[in-house]
Amino acid sequence: MAQIDDDIKKLEREARNTRFAALARVCQQYSGNERIKGSHHIFKTPWPGDPRINLQKLKGKAKPYQVQQVIAALEKLAEMARDEGAKGAGKGDAHGEG
């Protein structure tokens, strides 16, 4: 969990100056390998719809609005992980177990 939070903070600090390769590596870490269609690098997410992860290079850099989309996706992943952790932690308590 701390790693995803660190990645979010780093992207927020460098949103306008993020190298495309660095952003793609972060996306691969959390979403697996991308599908490439033309100049678009498309990553799967465990949810339908937004925030989608669809990256394009611009002179070796990531487009700032796409960095924001990745940040939103990472925040959603972190939230999902926290929700799963909360559900798992409370399972035994409801029946007097644990």
C-alpha positions as CSV (number, residue, x, y, z in Angstrom):
1,M,0.0,0.0,0.0
2,A,2.8,2.4,0.8
3,Q,4.4,1.8,-2.6
4,I,1.2,2.9,-4.5
5,D,1.0,6.0,-2.2
6,D,4.6,6.9,-3.0
7,D,4.0,6.4,-6.7
8,I,1.0,8.8,-6.6
9,K,2.9,11.4,-4.7
10,K,5.8,11.3,-7.1
11,L,3.5,11.6,-10.1
12,E,1.7,14.5,-8.5
13,R,5.0,16.3,-8.0
14,E,6.2,15.7,-11.5
15,A,2.9,15.7,-13.5
16,R,4.1,18.2,-16.1
17,N,7.6,16.7,-16.5
18,T,7.0,12.9,-16.3
19,R,8.9,10.8,-18.8
20,F,6.7,8.5,-20.8
21,A,8.8,5.4,-20.0
22,A,8.6,6.1,-16.3
23,L,4.8,6.4,-16.4
24,A,4.5,3.3,-18.5
25,R,6.6,1.4,-16.0
26,V,4.3,2.5,-13.2
27,C,1.2,1.4,-15.2
28,Q,2.8,-2.0,-16.0
29,Q,3.5,-2.5,-12.3
30,Y,-0.2,-2.2,-11.4
31,S,-2.0,-3.2,-14.6
32,G,0.4,-5.6,-16.4
33,N,1.5,-5.2,-20.0
34,E,-0.2,-2.8,-22.3
35,R,-1.9,-3.4,-25.6
36,I,-0.4,-1.0,-28.2
37,K,-2.7,0.3,-31.0
38,G,-0.9,2.8,-33.2
39,S,0.6,5.4,-30.8
40,H,-1.7,4.4,-27.9
41,H,-0.5,2.3,-25.0
42,I,-3.7,0.9,-23.4
43,F,-3.7,-0.7,-20.0
44,K,-6.4,-2.9,-18.5
45,T,-8.1,-1.9,-15.2
46,P,-10.1,-4.1,-12.9
47,W,-13.2,-1.8,-13.5
48,P,-15.2,-0.8,-16.5
49,G,-15.0,2.8,-17.7
50,D,-13.1,5.7,-16.2
51,P,-10.5,6.3,-15.1
52,R,-9.0,4.6,-18.2
53,I,-5.3,4.3,-18.8
54,N,-4.5,5.2,-22.4
55,L,-1.0,6.8,-22.8
56,Q,0.7,8.5,-25.7
57,K,4.2,9.9,-26.0
58,L,4.8,13.6,-26.6
59,K,8.5,14.3,-27.3
60,G,9.5,11.5,-24.8
61,K,7.2,12.9,-22.1
62,A,3.8,11.7,-20.9
63,K,0.9,14.1,-21.6
64,P,0.0,15.9,-18.3
65,Y,-3.7,15.0,-18.5
66,Q,-2.8,11.4,-19.0
67,V,-0.6,11.5,-15.9
68,Q,-3.7,12.8,-14.0
69,Q,-5.7,9.8,-15.3
70,V,-3.0,7.4,-14.1
71,I,-3.0,9.2,-10.7
72,A,-6.8,8.8,-10.5
73,A,-6.5,5.1,-11.5
74,L,-3.9,4.5,-8.8
75,E,-6.0,6.3,-6.2
76,K,-8.9,4.0,-7.1
77,L,-6.7,0.9,-6.9
78,A,-5.5,2.0,-3.4
79,E,-9.1,2.6,-2.3
80,M,-10.1,-0.8,-3.6
81,A,-7.2,-2.4,-1.7
82,R,-8.2,-0.5,1.5
83,D,-11.8,-1.6,1.1
84,E,-10.7,-5.3,0.7
85,G,-8.5,-5.0,3.7
86,A,-11.4,-3.6,5.8
87,K,-13.7,-6.3,4.7
88,G,-11.2,-9.0,5.5
89,A,-10.4,-7.6,8.9
90,G,-14.0,-7.5,9.9
91,K,-15.1,-10.9,8.8
92,G,-14.6,-12.8,12.0
93,D,-15.9,-10.0,14.2
94,A,-19.5,-10.1,13.0
95,H,-20.1,-13.6,14.5
96,G,-18.1,-13.2,17.6
97,E,-15.0,-14.8,16.2
98,G,-11.6,-13.5,15.9
